[in-house]
Amino acid sequence: MENDVPQPRAIKVKMLMFGPLAERMGSREMTVSLLHGSTANDLAERFELSEMLSSGLRIAIDGKMDADSDEPLNDGTEVAFLPPVSGG
């Protein structure tokens, strides 16, 4: 068959937001479908969070704060977006 073109695979990741970011997104937790090979940075870009990364937004992948946000995510990965803590 000529239509045997492989379809892109999708993965599902759990996205967690904290503090004011949860309010902005309207939810503290959501499941998101991404194309296989997507990264945490791709996820941040999709939800317009990229600019916040340069102002202190941190990403934790499966509970690891120092994980490489350019590494491809796996199905079932948990990605947390943590805004900077403000003191006062």
Buried (B, 14 or more C-beta within 10 A) or exposed (E): EEEEEEEEEEBEBBBBBBBEBBEBBEEEEEEBEBEEEBBBBBBBBEBEBBEBBEEEBBBBBBEEEEBEBEEBBEEEBBBBBBBEEEEE
